[in-house]
Each structure stands twice: as structure tokens, then as C-alpha cells.
Amino acid sequence: MARLSQEEQALFLSQARIAHFVTMRSVTRPHVAPVWFLWDQASTGKGRAWVMADANAVKVRNVKKNSSVALSIATPERPLSYVILEGQATVTSDGLNDVVQKMCLLYDGPERGAAFAKELLGQERMILLDIAIDKIIGWKDDADI
């Protein structure tokens, strides 16, 4: 395995990929949930990611108790690549409409994505987990197999 360059990481994270979002239920019990995420490399520092969630979700309750989180994103087949994002999450509704619309368009395309965003936002229980990234780890296959 070889390290992904910053450009390769940015390209990898800009694509619609399912991430495994890790929060802590307690000091000894992690909680993992598959999620959609939206990446923002333009932010200061190492970047920022957003995850949308129902305000009553386990991951939201966990973040309110312990803000340390991780996102693990990997290709499902060869050539294998993955990126792990570690950081601190905050629960917010700032920018909710914009982020949910962008995320739904990325994952579901223009027609279905717009309709799904409208449906989610109409439920009035969606929130964002705004993740300030502290550490990025990225690897890729470095040999033809």
C-alpha cells in the first residue's frame, strides 16, 4: 500500500461513497453507522466533513456526550483505496438546507436527489454533524494484482 497524495485524497473524498461513522456509546463501546457525508477541503486546517442525521439518532446522542469521531471510507473492490478522517463533531443546524441538498444531489443525482432533500428537510427533525478534521490517513494499492 502507498499513501494517497493530498490531491488523491481530495478526489477520493469528493465522490459519493458510503462512510462508516464511528462514535462512542461509552468509554469502552463504539457505535458504527453507515452514512452519507459531504467533504469540504476548502475549510481552514485539514478540512471539514458533514453527516446528516435524525436529531434522535444514537450517533447524535453519542456526539453530544463525546465529540471524538471517525469516518472510514473505502473502495468496495480493487484497486483498493481508503481514507480515514478523525476529528471533533458538533451538532448544528447551521447550513442544514444547503448541506442536505448538496449531499442528496451528490448521492442520488439531480432528480431523485432534489426530491429526497425536500422530503428530508420537510420532516423538520434533520440536523448536521459538523466534523472538524484533526487527522487524515489515506492509502491505495501500489501494485497491480
C-alpha positions as CSV (number, residue, x, y, z in Angstrom):
1,M,0.0,0.0,0.0
2,A,1.1,3.6,-0.8
3,R,0.0,6.8,0.8
4,L,-2.6,8.9,-1.1
5,S,-1.4,12.3,-2.0
6,Q,-3.5,15.4,-0.9
7,E,-4.9,15.7,-4.4
8,E,-5.8,12.0,-4.5
9,Q,-7.4,12.3,-1.0
10,A,-9.5,15.3,-2.2
11,L,-10.7,13.5,-5.3
12,F,-11.5,10.3,-3.3
13,L,-13.5,12.3,-0.7
14,S,-15.4,14.3,-3.3
15,Q,-17.1,11.1,-4.6
16,A,-20.3,9.6,-3.4
17,R,-19.1,6.8,-1.1
18,I,-20.6,5.3,1.9
19,A,-18.7,6.0,5.1
20,H,-18.7,4.1,8.4
21,F,-19.2,6.8,11.1
22,V,-17.7,5.9,14.5
23,T,-18.9,7.5,17.7
24,M,-18.5,6.3,21.3
25,R,-21.5,5.0,23.3
26,S,-19.4,4.9,26.4
27,V,-15.7,4.8,27.1
28,T,-15.5,1.2,26.0
29,R,-18.3,0.7,23.4
30,P,-18.0,2.2,19.9
31,H,-21.0,2.7,17.7
32,V,-20.6,2.4,13.9
33,A,-23.2,3.5,11.4
34,P,-23.1,3.7,7.6
35,V,-23.6,7.3,6.4
36,W,-23.5,9.7,3.5
37,F,-21.0,12.5,4.1
38,L,-20.1,15.8,2.4
39,W,-16.4,16.8,2.3
40,D,-15.1,20.4,2.3
41,Q,-11.4,20.7,1.6
42,A,-11.6,24.5,1.3
43,S,-12.0,24.9,5.0
44,T,-9.0,26.0,7.0
45,G,-6.9,23.3,8.6
46,K,-7.2,19.7,7.5
47,G,-10.8,20.1,6.2
48,R,-14.4,19.5,7.3
49,A,-17.0,16.9,6.8
50,W,-20.7,16.9,7.4
51,V,-23.0,14.0,8.2
52,M,-26.8,14.5,8.3
53,A,-28.8,12.6,10.9
54,D,-32.2,12.5,12.6
55,A,-31.9,14.6,15.7
56,N,-32.9,11.5,17.8
57,A,-30.3,9.1,16.3
58,V,-27.9,7.2,18.5
59,K,-24.9,8.9,16.8
60,V,-26.2,12.3,17.7
61,R,-26.7,11.4,21.3
62,N,-23.2,9.9,21.3
63,V,-21.6,13.1,19.8
64,K,-23.3,15.2,22.5
65,K,-21.5,13.2,25.2
66,N,-18.2,12.7,23.4
67,S,-17.3,14.7,20.3
68,S,-14.4,12.5,19.1
69,V,-15.5,10.7,15.9
70,A,-14.0,9.0,12.9
71,L,-15.2,8.3,9.3
72,S,-13.8,5.3,7.5
73,I,-14.3,5.4,3.7
74,A,-13.0,2.6,1.4
75,T,-13.4,1.4,-2.1
76,P,-15.5,-1.8,-2.3
77,E,-13.2,-3.6,-4.8
78,R,-9.7,-3.4,-6.3
79,P,-7.8,-1.3,-6.8
80,L,-8.2,-0.8,-3.0
81,S,-8.1,2.7,-1.5
82,Y,-9.3,4.1,1.8
83,V,-9.3,7.3,3.8
84,I,-9.9,7.6,7.5
85,L,-10.9,11.0,8.9
86,E,-10.6,11.6,12.6
87,G,-12.0,14.7,14.3
88,Q,-14.4,16.5,16.6
89,A,-18.1,16.7,15.8
90,T,-20.6,19.3,16.8
91,V,-24.3,19.1,16.4
92,T,-25.7,22.0,14.4
93,S,-28.5,23.2,12.1
94,D,-26.4,25.9,10.5
95,G,-26.4,25.5,6.8
96,L,-28.7,22.5,7.0
97,N,-30.7,23.1,3.8
98,D,-27.6,23.8,1.7
99,V,-25.6,20.8,3.0
100,V,-28.6,18.3,2.8
101,Q,-29.4,19.5,-0.8
102,K,-25.7,19.1,-1.9
103,M,-25.4,15.7,-0.2
104,C,-28.6,14.4,-1.8
105,L,-27.6,15.6,-5.2
106,L,-24.2,14.0,-4.9
107,Y,-25.5,10.6,-3.8
108,D,-28.9,10.4,-5.7
109,G,-28.4,12.7,-8.7
110,P,-30.3,15.8,-9.8
111,E,-33.9,14.5,-9.9
112,R,-34.1,11.9,-7.2
113,G,-31.6,13.9,-5.0
114,A,-33.7,17.1,-5.1
115,A,-36.9,15.2,-4.2
116,F,-35.1,13.3,-1.4
117,A,-33.6,16.5,0.1
118,K,-37.1,18.2,0.0
119,E,-38.6,15.1,1.8
120,L,-35.8,15.1,4.5
121,L,-36.0,18.8,5.1
122,G,-39.8,18.7,5.3
123,Q,-39.6,16.3,8.3
124,E,-38.0,19.1,10.4
125,R,-36.0,16.7,12.5
126,M,-32.8,16.6,10.5
127,I,-29.6,18.0,11.9
128,L,-25.9,18.1,10.9
129,L,-22.9,16.7,12.5
130,D,-20.2,19.2,11.6
131,I,-16.8,17.4,11.8
132,A,-13.6,19.5,12.1
133,I,-10.9,17.1,10.9
134,D,-7.8,16.6,13.1
135,K,-6.1,13.7,11.2
136,I,-6.4,12.2,7.7
137,I,-5.0,8.8,6.8
138,G,-5.2,7.6,3.2
139,W,-3.8,4.6,1.4
140,K,-4.1,3.0,-2.1
141,D,-2.9,-0.2,-3.8
142,D,0.6,0.4,-5.2
143,A,0.9,-2.8,-7.2
144,D,-1.1,-4.4,-10.0
145,I,-2.6,-7.6,-8.7
